[in-house]
Amino acid sequence: MVQWVQPSSTTNRIVTTILLGIAQILTLFRINIRRRANRLWWDDAWALLTMFLSQLLLIAMWIRTDTPGLGPLDESHSARIVAYWLVSISFTCTLWSARISLIFSVIRLIPPLFVLRRVSEWMAVIFFLMWAGSLIQKTYICASDRSWYQLSAPQCHLGTDVAIVELVTDLFADVVLAVIPIRLLAGVGLSPDKRRMLYMMFCASLLTSMVSIIHAVFLLGPSGLLEAITAQAEAGTALMVANVGVLSPYVYRLMKNGQDFDSQPYTYYPSFHSNGEVHMRRIPRTPSRTAASSVRFHSETQADSLLVSAMELQVPEKAKTEPSLAVTLESDFETQKSVVVYPTSSPTIWHLSGFLDWDDFVPYRKYATVTWLPTPSRPDLEGRFLSCPSTPFCHGERKEIEEKKTHYKTLSYRRSFSILARERRCLKYHICKFFFGKF
C-alpha cells in the first residue's frame, strides 16, 4: 500500500518548496516585526537559525531528487548520497531548533520569579539533549551499515527504534509546549476572545505532533520519498508554529486597533489596581541620551529599595557633585517624600528609609517619578527637587521649583508599580503587554 501512494520526485519538490517557502517568509515577517518593536530576543535568534536550516534542507532535497532524466543538473550518485545525509541532519536540526525557539518564546513571557520559568528553562535544556540524542542515533545507524549507498535512490532505512524514539520525543516536546502556556494562563483574568486566541496559538504545536505521527508510520518501512515528504512537512510545520506566537498577536492588534501597537513611538507603563486589573498608561517617548533606563521597586526583608538605572548617562566630572536626579513616590491619596540622588555611570541602589508604611497601600496605585533637575551642566532642564545639604540623598518636604524662562524641557518618566504585586496581576500584565500591547 505504501508503494502505491509513493509520490514522484516532482511532487516532493513542489510540496516541500511551498511549505518551507511559506515558513521562511513568515519567519522574515516575524523578525521584521520584532526588529521594528525593538523586542528581538533569543527566541528570534533561534527562529532565524531554524530558517537557515530549513533553507539547507530545501537545497539538499532538490539535490537528492536531482536524478538523471529529471534534472536540472543531473547530479551524480555520490552527490545524492551526500544530499541524503544533509536532508537527514538538517531535518532533525530544523525540527528541534523550531521547538527551542518556541520554548524561549514561552520563557520570555513568564516573569523571572515564577517557578514555571525555571521549569521552562529546564525544558529547553531537555529539548537540546533530545536533539543531540536523535542526531547521534541516526548517524550511528546510517554510518554503521552503508549498504544503502548502493541503492539507485540512496536512503538509509532507520527502522523501528528511530521511529519510536522520534515519536516519543516529538509527542513529549509538543505536549510540553502546549501544557506550560496553558498552565501559565490558568487563573489569569482575560477576555474570552483573547483567551481563546492564546489557547489556539499555544496548542498549535500539537499540529506538529500530528504530522510527526504520520512521519513515524512511514518511517517503519522502506517508504522512500513518502517518508521524506512527511519529514519535510513536519519541519515546515514546526517553523510555522514557532512563528504563530508573534504573527497572531500582530494580526490581532491590526484588526483591533488598525495599527501595530508596538510600532508607535510611545512608552507604556502599567498601573495595578486592587481588583486585580492592570491598566496601561500611554506616554510619548522622548529620545534622550540622558534618560533613566529603568526604575524598579522591590521589597525584601521589609526594606524597600529603589534601583535607578542610568546606563546611558554621560555626565561631566564637575556635575557629579551636584544633585541631578529627583525621585518622588506618591499614591492616589497622598505624596510621600522625595529624594535627590547623584548621577553615576552604573546602576545605583538607594535605600529609602521612611517608606515602610507604604506596605499599607499595596493594593492601591503608586508611582515613581524620575526627573532630571537643572544643574550647571544641564541649564536647559527644569524639574522638582529637594533643598538639602550636599549628601548622596536626603529627605524632606517637597518644593516645586518653577523656572520663569520659557521653552524649558522636563524629562520626566512615570512608572506605575506595585511593591508587593500579586503574581497573578504581574502575569496578566506580562501576557497582555507581550501579545496584545494593551488591556
Contacts in CASP RR format, 6 or more apart in sequence:
PFRMAT RR
TARGET T0000
AUTHOR 0000-0000-0000
METHOD contacts of the structure
MODEL  1
MVQWVQPSSTTNRIVTTILLGIAQILTLFRINIRRRANRLWWDDAWALLT
MFLSQLLLIAMWIRTDTPGLGPLDESHSARIVAYWLVSISFTCTLWSARI
SLIFSVIRLIPPLFVLRRVSEWMAVIFFLMWAGSLIQKTYICASDRSWYQ
LSAPQCHLGTDVAIVELVTDLFADVVLAVIPIRLLAGVGLSPDKRRMLYM
MFCASLLTSMVSIIHAVFLLGPSGLLEAITAQAEAGTALMVANVGVLSPY
VYRLMKNGQDFDSQPYTYYPSFHSNGEVHMRRIPRTPSRTAASSVRFHSE
TQADSLLVSAMELQVPEKAKTEPSLAVTLESDFETQKSVVVYPTSSPTIW
HLSGFLDWDDFVPYRKYATVTWLPTPSRPDLEGRFLSCPSTPFCHGERKE
IEEKKTHYKTLSYRRSFSILARERRCLKYHICKFFFGKF
2 218 0 8 1.000
2 221 0 8 1.000
2 223 0 8 1.000
2 226 0 8 1.000
5 226 0 8 1.000
6 223 0 8 1.000
6 224 0 8 1.000
6 225 0 8 1.000
6 226 0 8 1.000
7 15 0 8 1.000
7 225 0 8 1.000
7 226 0 8 1.000
7 229 0 8 1.000
8 225 0 8 1.000
9 65 0 8 1.000
9 67 0 8 1.000
9 70 0 8 1.000
9 225 0 8 1.000
10 70 0 8 1.000
11 229 0 8 1.000
12 61 0 8 1.000
12 65 0 8 1.000
12 225 0 8 1.000
12 228 0 8 1.000
12 229 0 8 1.000
12 232 0 8 1.000
13 61 0 8 1.000
13 62 0 8 1.000
13 65 0 8 1.000
15 229 0 8 1.000
15 232 0 8 1.000
15 233 0 8 1.000
16 58 0 8 1.000
16 61 0 8 1.000
16 229 0 8 1.000
16 232 0 8 1.000
16 233 0 8 1.000
17 58 0 8 1.000
19 232 0 8 1.000
19 233 0 8 1.000
19 236 0 8 1.000
19 237 0 8 1.000
20 54 0 8 1.000
20 55 0 8 1.000
20 57 0 8 1.000
20 58 0 8 1.000
20 232 0 8 1.000
20 235 0 8 1.000
20 236 0 8 1.000
20 239 0 8 1.000
21 54 0 8 1.000
21 58 0 8 1.000
22 240 0 8 1.000
23 51 0 8 1.000
23 54 0 8 1.000
23 236 0 8 1.000
23 237 0 8 1.000
23 239 0 8 1.000
23 240 0 8 1.000
23 243 0 8 1.000
24 51 0 8 1.000
24 54 0 8 1.000
24 55 0 8 1.000
24 239 0 8 1.000
26 239 0 8 1.000
26 240 0 8 1.000
26 243 0 8 1.000
26 247 0 8 1.000
27 47 0 8 1.000
27 48 0 8 1.000
27 50 0 8 1.000
27 51 0 8 1.000
27 239 0 8 1.000
27 242 0 8 1.000
27 243 0 8 1.000
28 51 0 8 1.000
29 243 0 8 1.000
29 247 0 8 1.000
30 44 0 8 1.000
30 47 0 8 1.000
30 243 0 8 1.000
30 246 0 8 1.000
30 247 0 8 1.000
31 40 0 8 1.000
31 44 0 8 1.000
31 47 0 8 1.000
31 48 0 8 1.000
33 246 0 8 1.000
33 247 0 8 1.000
33 250 0 8 1.000
33 260 0 8 1.000
34 40 0 8 1.000
34 41 0 8 1.000
34 44 0 8 1.000
34 246 0 8 1.000
36 260 0 8 1.000
36 262 0 8 1.000
36 263 0 8 1.000
37 260 0 8 1.000
37 262 0 8 1.000
37 263 0 8 1.000
39 262 0 8 1.000
41 104 0 8 1.000
41 108 0 8 1.000
42 104 0 8 1.000
42 108 0 8 1.000
43 101 0 8 1.000
43 102 0 8 1.000
43 104 0 8 1.000
43 105 0 8 1.000
43 107 0 8 1.000
43 108 0 8 1.000
44 101 0 8 1.000
46 97 0 8 1.000
46 98 0 8 1.000
46 100 0 8 1.000
46 101 0 8 1.000
46 104 0 8 1.000
46 242 0 8 1.000
47 98 0 8 1.000
47 101 0 8 1.000
47 239 0 8 1.000
47 242 0 8 1.000
47 243 0 8 1.000
49 97 0 8 1.000
49 101 0 8 1.000
50 94 0 8 1.000
50 97 0 8 1.000
50 98 0 8 1.000
50 101 0 8 1.000
50 238 0 8 1.000
50 239 0 8 1.000
50 242 0 8 1.000
51 239 0 8 1.000
53 90 0 8 1.000
53 93 0 8 1.000
53 94 0 8 1.000
53 97 0 8 1.000
54 90 0 8 1.000
54 94 0 8 1.000
54 235 0 8 1.000
54 236 0 8 1.000
54 239 0 8 1.000
56 86 0 8 1.000
56 90 0 8 1.000
57 86 0 8 1.000
57 87 0 8 1.000
57 90 0 8 1.000
57 91 0 8 1.000
57 94 0 8 1.000
57 232 0 8 1.000
57 235 0 8 1.000
59 86 0 8 1.000
60 83 0 8 1.000
60 84 0 8 1.000
60 86 0 8 1.000
60 87 0 8 1.000
60 90 0 8 1.000
61 83 0 8 1.000
61 87 0 8 1.000
61 228 0 8 1.000
61 232 0 8 1.000
63 73 0 8 1.000
63 75 0 8 1.000
63 79 0 8 1.000
63 80 0 8 1.000
63 82 0 8 1.000
63 83 0 8 1.000
63 86 0 8 1.000
64 80 0 8 1.000
64 83 0 8 1.000
64 84 0 8 1.000
64 87 0 8 1.000
64 154 0 8 1.000
64 228 0 8 1.000
65 225 0 8 1.000
66 72 0 8 1.000
66 73 0 8 1.000
66 74 0 8 1.000
66 75 0 8 1.000
66 79 0 8 1.000
66 80 0 8 1.000
66 83 0 8 1.000
67 74 0 8 1.000
67 75 0 8 1.000
67 80 0 8 1.000
67 153 0 8 1.000
68 74 0 8 1.000
75 83 0 8 1.000
77 154 0 8 1.000
80 153 0 8 1.000
80 154 0 8 1.000
81 149 0 8 1.000
81 154 0 8 1.000
84 154 0 8 1.000
84 155 0 8 1.000
84 156 0 8 1.000
85 142 0 8 1.000
87 228 0 8 1.000
87 231 0 8 1.000
88 138 0 8 1.000
88 142 0 8 1.000
88 156 0 8 1.000
89 135 0 8 1.000
89 138 0 8 1.000
89 139 0 8 1.000
91 231 0 8 1.000
91 232 0 8 1.000
91 234 0 8 1.000
91 235 0 8 1.000
92 131 0 8 1.000
92 134 0 8 1.000
92 135 0 8 1.000
92 138 0 8 1.000
93 131 0 8 1.000
93 135 0 8 1.000
94 235 0 8 1.000
94 236 0 8 1.000
94 238 0 8 1.000
94 239 0 8 1.000
95 170 0 8 1.000
95 208 0 8 1.000
95 234 0 8 1.000
95 235 0 8 1.000
95 238 0 8 1.000
96 127 0 8 1.000
96 128 0 8 1.000
96 130 0 8 1.000
96 131 0 8 1.000
96 134 0 8 1.000
96 173 0 8 1.000
97 131 0 8 1.000
98 235 0 8 1.000
98 236 0 8 1.000
98 238 0 8 1.000
98 239 0 8 1.000
98 241 0 8 1.000
98 242 0 8 1.000
99 127 0 8 1.000
99 173 0 8 1.000
99 174 0 8 1.000
99 177 0 8 1.000
99 205 0 8 1.000
99 208 0 8 1.000
99 238 0 8 1.000
99 242 0 8 1.000
100 124 0 8 1.000
100 127 0 8 1.000
100 128 0 8 1.000
100 131 0 8 1.000
101 242 0 8 1.000
102 177 0 8 1.000
102 205 0 8 1.000
102 241 0 8 1.000
102 242 0 8 1.000
103 120 0 8 1.000
103 123 0 8 1.000
103 124 0 8 1.000
103 127 0 8 1.000
103 176 0 8 1.000
103 177 0 8 1.000
103 180 0 8 1.000
104 124 0 8 1.000
105 242 0 8 1.000
105 245 0 8 1.000
105 246 0 8 1.000
106 120 0 8 1.000
106 177 0 8 1.000
106 180 0 8 1.000
106 181 0 8 1.000
106 184 0 8 1.000
107 117 0 8 1.000
107 120 0 8 1.000
107 121 0 8 1.000
107 124 0 8 1.000
108 434 0 8 1.000
109 181 0 8 1.000
109 184 0 8 1.000
109 430 0 8 1.000
109 431 0 8 1.000
109 434 0 8 1.000
110 116 0 8 1.000
110 117 0 8 1.000
110 120 0 8 1.000
110 184 0 8 1.000
110 427 0 8 1.000
110 430 0 8 1.000
111 117 0 8 1.000
111 423 0 8 1.000
111 426 0 8 1.000
111 427 0 8 1.000
111 430 0 8 1.000
113 423 0 8 1.000
114 423 0 8 1.000
114 427 0 8 1.000
116 180 0 8 1.000
116 183 0 8 1.000
116 184 0 8 1.000
119 180 0 8 1.000
120 180 0 8 1.000
123 176 0 8 1.000
123 180 0 8 1.000
127 173 0 8 1.000
130 169 0 8 1.000
130 172 0 8 1.000
130 173 0 8 1.000
134 165 0 8 1.000
134 166 0 8 1.000
134 169 0 8 1.000
137 161 0 8 1.000
137 162 0 8 1.000
137 165 0 8 1.000
138 156 0 8 1.000
138 158 0 8 1.000
138 162 0 8 1.000
141 156 0 8 1.000
141 158 0 8 1.000
141 159 0 8 1.000
141 161 0 8 1.000
141 162 0 8 1.000
142 148 0 8 1.000
142 156 0 8 1.000
142 158 0 8 1.000
145 156 0 8 1.000
148 154 0 8 1.000
148 155 0 8 1.000
148 156 0 8 1.000
148 157 0 8 1.000
153 224 0 8 1.000
155 222 0 8 1.000
155 224 0 8 1.000
155 227 0 8 1.000
155 228 0 8 1.000
157 221 0 8 1.000
157 222 0 8 1.000
158 219 0 8 1.000
159 219 0 8 1.000
159 220 0 8 1.000
159 221 0 8 1.000
160 220 0 8 1.000
162 219 0 8 1.000
163 216 0 8 1.000
163 219 0 8 1.000
163 220 0 8 1.000
164 216 0 8 1.000
166 212 0 8 1.000
166 215 0 8 1.000
166 216 0 8 1.000
166 219 0 8 1.000
167 212 0 8 1.000
167 213 0 8 1.000
167 216 0 8 1.000
170 208 0 8 1.000
170 209 0 8 1.000
170 212 0 8 1.000
170 216 0 8 1.000
171 209 0 8 1.000
171 212 0 8 1.000
174 205 0 8 1.000
174 206 0 8 1.000
174 208 0 8 1.000
174 209 0 8 1.000
174 212 0 8 1.000
175 206 0 8 1.000
175 209 0 8 1.000
177 202 0 8 1.000
177 205 0 8 1.000
178 202 0 8 1.000
178 203 0 8 1.000
178 205 0 8 1.000
178 206 0 8 1.000
181 198 0 8 1.000
181 202 0 8 1.000
182 199 0 8 1.000
182 202 0 8 1.000
182 203 0 8 1.000
184 427 0 8 1.000
184 431 0 8 1.000
185 195 0 8 1.000
185 198 0 8 1.000
185 199 0 8 1.000
185 431 0 8 1.000
187 424 0 8 1.000
188 424 0 8 1.000
188 427 0 8 1.000
188 428 0 8 1.000
188 431 0 8 1.000
189 195 0 8 1.000
189 424 0 8 1.000
189 428 0 8 1.000
190 198 0 8 1.000
190 428 0 8 1.000
190 431 0 8 1.000
190 432 0 8 1.000
194 432 0 8 1.000
194 435 0 8 1.000
194 436 0 8 1.000
197 248 0 8 1.000
197 252 0 8 1.000
198 431 0 8 1.000
198 435 0 8 1.000
201 244 0 8 1.000
201 245 0 8 1.000
201 248 0 8 1.000
204 241 0 8 1.000
204 244 0 8 1.000
205 241 0 8 1.000
207 237 0 8 1.000
207 241 0 8 1.000
208 234 0 8 1.000
208 237 0 8 1.000
208 238 0 8 1.000
208 241 0 8 1.000
211 230 0 8 1.000
211 233 0 8 1.000
211 234 0 8 1.000
211 237 0 8 1.000
212 234 0 8 1.000
214 230 0 8 1.000
215 227 0 8 1.000
215 230 0 8 1.000
215 231 0 8 1.000
215 233 0 8 1.000
215 234 0 8 1.000
218 226 0 8 1.000
218 227 0 8 1.000
218 230 0 8 1.000
219 227 0 8 1.000
221 227 0 8 1.000
245 435 0 8 1.000
249 434 0 8 1.000
249 435 0 8 1.000
249 436 0 8 1.000
249 437 0 8 1.000
250 260 0 8 1.000
252 435 0 8 1.000
252 436 0 8 1.000
253 259 0 8 1.000
253 260 0 8 1.000
253 261 0 8 1.000
253 262 0 8 1.000
253 436 0 8 1.000
253 437 0 8 1.000
254 260 0 8 1.000
256 436 0 8 1.000
261 436 0 8 1.000
261 437 0 8 1.000
261 438 0 8 1.000
262 437 0 8 1.000
265 284 0 8 1.000
265 285 0 8 1.000
266 282 0 8 1.000
266 283 0 8 1.000
266 284 0 8 1.000
266 285 0 8 1.000
267 282 0 8 1.000
267 283 0 8 1.000
267 284 0 8 1.000
267 285 0 8 1.000
267 413 0 8 1.000
268 280 0 8 1.000
268 281 0 8 1.000
268 282 0 8 1.000
268 283 0 8 1.000
268 433 0 8 1.000
268 437 0 8 1.000
268 438 0 8 1.000
269 280 0 8 1.000
269 281 0 8 1.000
269 283 0 8 1.000
269 414 0 8 1.000
269 415 0 8 1.000
269 416 0 8 1.000
270 278 0 8 1.000
270 279 0 8 1.000
270 280 0 8 1.000
270 281 0 8 1.000
270 416 0 8 1.000
270 417 0 8 1.000
270 429 0 8 1.000
270 433 0 8 1.000
271 278 0 8 1.000
271 279 0 8 1.000
271 280 0 8 1.000
271 281 0 8 1.000
271 365 0 8 1.000
271 416 0 8 1.000
272 278 0 8 1.000
272 365 0 8 1.000
272 416 0 8 1.000
272 417 0 8 1.000
272 418 0 8 1.000
272 421 0 8 1.000
272 425 0 8 1.000
272 429 0 8 1.000
273 279 0 8 1.000
273 363 0 8 1.000
273 364 0 8 1.000
273 365 0 8 1.000
274 363 0 8 1.000
274 364 0 8 1.000
276 422 0 8 1.000
276 424 0 8 1.000
276 425 0 8 1.000
276 428 0 8 1.000
277 439 0 8 1.000
278 425 0 8 1.000
278 428 0 8 1.000
278 429 0 8 1.000
278 432 0 8 1.000
278 439 0 8 1.000
279 439 0 8 1.000
280 433 0 8 1.000
280 437 0 8 1.000
280 438 0 8 1.000
280 439 0 8 1.000
281 414 0 8 1.000
281 416 0 8 1.000
282 438 0 8 1.000
283 413 0 8 1.000
283 414 0 8 1.000
286 411 0 8 1.000
288 411 0 8 1.000
289 312 0 8 1.000
289 314 0 8 1.000
290 310 0 8 1.000
290 312 0 8 1.000
290 313 0 8 1.000
290 314 0 8 1.000
290 315 0 8 1.000
290 372 0 8 1.000
290 378 0 8 1.000
290 411 0 8 1.000
291 312 0 8 1.000
291 411 0 8 1.000
291 413 0 8 1.000
292 308 0 8 1.000
292 309 0 8 1.000
292 310 0 8 1.000
292 325 0 8 1.000
292 370 0 8 1.000
292 413 0 8 1.000
293 309 0 8 1.000
293 310 0 8 1.000
293 311 0 8 1.000
293 312 0 8 1.000
294 307 0 8 1.000
294 309 0 8 1.000
295 306 0 8 1.000
295 307 0 8 1.000
295 308 0 8 1.000
295 309 0 8 1.000
295 327 0 8 1.000
295 368 0 8 1.000
295 370 0 8 1.000
295 413 0 8 1.000
295 415 0 8 1.000
296 306 0 8 1.000
296 307 0 8 1.000
296 309 0 8 1.000
296 417 0 8 1.000
297 304 0 8 1.000
297 305 0 8 1.000
297 306 0 8 1.000
297 307 0 8 1.000
297 368 0 8 1.000
297 417 0 8 1.000
297 419 0 8 1.000
298 304 0 8 1.000
298 305 0 8 1.000
298 307 0 8 1.000
298 419 0 8 1.000
299 359 0 8 1.000
299 419 0 8 1.000
299 420 0 8 1.000
302 356 0 8 1.000
302 359 0 8 1.000
303 351 0 8 1.000
303 356 0 8 1.000
304 351 0 8 1.000
304 352 0 8 1.000
304 355 0 8 1.000
304 356 0 8 1.000
304 358 0 8 1.000
304 419 0 8 1.000
305 349 0 8 1.000
305 350 0 8 1.000
305 351 0 8 1.000
305 352 0 8 1.000
306 327 0 8 1.000
306 339 0 8 1.000
306 349 0 8 1.000
306 350 0 8 1.000
306 351 0 8 1.000
306 352 0 8 1.000
306 368 0 8 1.000
307 347 0 8 1.000
307 348 0 8 1.000
307 349 0 8 1.000
308 325 0 8 1.000
308 327 0 8 1.000
308 341 0 8 1.000
308 347 0 8 1.000
308 348 0 8 1.000
308 350 0 8 1.000
308 370 0 8 1.000
309 347 0 8 1.000
310 325 0 8 1.000
310 343 0 8 1.000
310 344 0 8 1.000
310 345 0 8 1.000
310 347 0 8 1.000
310 348 0 8 1.000
311 346 0 8 1.000
311 347 0 8 1.000
313 343 0 8 1.000
313 344 0 8 1.000
313 345 0 8 1.000
314 345 0 8 1.000
315 324 0 8 1.000
315 343 0 8 1.000
315 345 0 8 1.000
315 377 0 8 1.000
316 377 0 8 1.000
318 376 0 8 1.000
318 377 0 8 1.000
319 343 0 8 1.000
319 375 0 8 1.000
319 376 0 8 1.000
319 377 0 8 1.000
319 378 0 8 1.000
320 342 0 8 1.000
320 343 0 8 1.000
320 344 0 8 1.000
321 342 0 8 1.000
321 390 0 8 1.000
322 342 0 8 1.000
322 375 0 8 1.000
322 376 0 8 1.000
322 377 0 8 1.000
323 340 0 8 1.000
323 341 0 8 1.000
323 342 0 8 1.000
323 373 0 8 1.000
323 375 0 8 1.000
323 385 0 8 1.000
323 386 0 8 1.000
323 388 0 8 1.000
323 390 0 8 1.000
324 341 0 8 1.000
324 342 0 8 1.000
324 343 0 8 1.000
324 372 0 8 1.000
324 373 0 8 1.000
324 375 0 8 1.000
324 377 0 8 1.000
324 378 0 8 1.000
325 340 0 8 1.000
325 341 0 8 1.000
325 342 0 8 1.000
325 343 0 8 1.000
325 370 0 8 1.000
325 371 0 8 1.000
325 372 0 8 1.000
325 373 0 8 1.000
326 338 0 8 1.000
326 339 0 8 1.000
326 340 0 8 1.000
326 341 0 8 1.000
326 369 0 8 1.000
326 370 0 8 1.000
326 371 0 8 1.000
326 373 0 8 1.000
326 383 0 8 1.000
326 384 0 8 1.000
326 385 0 8 1.000
326 386 0 8 1.000
327 338 0 8 1.000
327 339 0 8 1.000
327 340 0 8 1.000
327 341 0 8 1.000
327 350 0 8 1.000
327 368 0 8 1.000
327 369 0 8 1.000
327 370 0 8 1.000
328 335 0 8 1.000
328 336 0 8 1.000
328 338 0 8 1.000
328 367 0 8 1.000
328 368 0 8 1.000
328 369 0 8 1.000
328 371 0 8 1.000
328 384 0 8 1.000
328 398 0 8 1.000
329 335 0 8 1.000
329 336 0 8 1.000
329 337 0 8 1.000
329 338 0 8 1.000
329 352 0 8 1.000
329 355 0 8 1.000
329 358 0 8 1.000
329 366 0 8 1.000
329 367 0 8 1.000
329 368 0 8 1.000
330 336 0 8 1.000
330 366 0 8 1.000
330 367 0 8 1.000
330 369 0 8 1.000
331 358 0 8 1.000
331 361 0 8 1.000
331 364 0 8 1.000
331 365 0 8 1.000
331 366 0 8 1.000
331 367 0 8 1.000
332 364 0 8 1.000
332 365 0 8 1.000
333 361 0 8 1.000
333 364 0 8 1.000
335 398 0 8 1.000
336 355 0 8 1.000
336 358 0 8 1.000
337 352 0 8 1.000
337 354 0 8 1.000
337 355 0 8 1.000
337 395 0 8 1.000
337 396 0 8 1.000
337 398 0 8 1.000
338 384 0 8 1.000
338 385 0 8 1.000
338 386 0 8 1.000
338 395 0 8 1.000
338 396 0 8 1.000
338 398 0 8 1.000
339 350 0 8 1.000
339 352 0 8 1.000
339 386 0 8 1.000
339 393 0 8 1.000
339 394 0 8 1.000
339 395 0 8 1.000
340 373 0 8 1.000
340 385 0 8 1.000
340 386 0 8 1.000
340 388 0 8 1.000
340 393 0 8 1.000
340 394 0 8 1.000
341 348 0 8 1.000
341 350 0 8 1.000
341 392 0 8 1.000
341 393 0 8 1.000
342 392 0 8 1.000
350 392 0 8 1.000
350 393 0 8 1.000
353 395 0 8 1.000
354 395 0 8 1.000
358 366 0 8 1.000
358 419 0 8 1.000
359 419 0 8 1.000
359 420 0 8 1.000
362 418 0 8 1.000
362 419 0 8 1.000
362 420 0 8 1.000
362 421 0 8 1.000
365 416 0 8 1.000
365 418 0 8 1.000
366 416 0 8 1.000
366 417 0 8 1.000
366 418 0 8 1.000
366 419 0 8 1.000
367 414 0 8 1.000
367 415 0 8 1.000
367 416 0 8 1.000
367 417 0 8 1.000
368 414 0 8 1.000
368 415 0 8 1.000
368 417 0 8 1.000
369 384 0 8 1.000
369 412 0 8 1.000
369 413 0 8 1.000
369 414 0 8 1.000
370 412 0 8 1.000
370 413 0 8 1.000
370 415 0 8 1.000
371 383 0 8 1.000
371 384 0 8 1.000
371 385 0 8 1.000
371 410 0 8 1.000
371 411 0 8 1.000
371 412 0 8 1.000
372 378 0 8 1.000
372 381 0 8 1.000
372 383 0 8 1.000
372 410 0 8 1.000
372 411 0 8 1.000
373 381 0 8 1.000
373 383 0 8 1.000
373 384 0 8 1.000
373 385 0 8 1.000
374 381 0 8 1.000
374 382 0 8 1.000
374 383 0 8 1.000
374 401 0 8 1.000
374 403 0 8 1.000
375 381 0 8 1.000
380 408 0 8 1.000
380 409 0 8 1.000
381 408 0 8 1.000
381 409 0 8 1.000
381 410 0 8 1.000
381 411 0 8 1.000
382 401 0 8 1.000
382 402 0 8 1.000
382 403 0 8 1.000
382 408 0 8 1.000
382 409 0 8 1.000
382 410 0 8 1.000
383 401 0 8 1.000
383 403 0 8 1.000
383 410 0 8 1.000
383 412 0 8 1.000
384 398 0 8 1.000
384 399 0 8 1.000
384 400 0 8 1.000
384 401 0 8 1.000
385 399 0 8 1.000
385 401 0 8 1.000
386 394 0 8 1.000
386 395 0 8 1.000
386 396 0 8 1.000
386 397 0 8 1.000
386 398 0 8 1.000
386 399 0 8 1.000
387 399 0 8 1.000
388 394 0 8 1.000
388 395 0 8 1.000
388 396 0 8 1.000
418 425 0 8 1.000
432 438 0 8 1.000
432 439 0 8 1.000
END
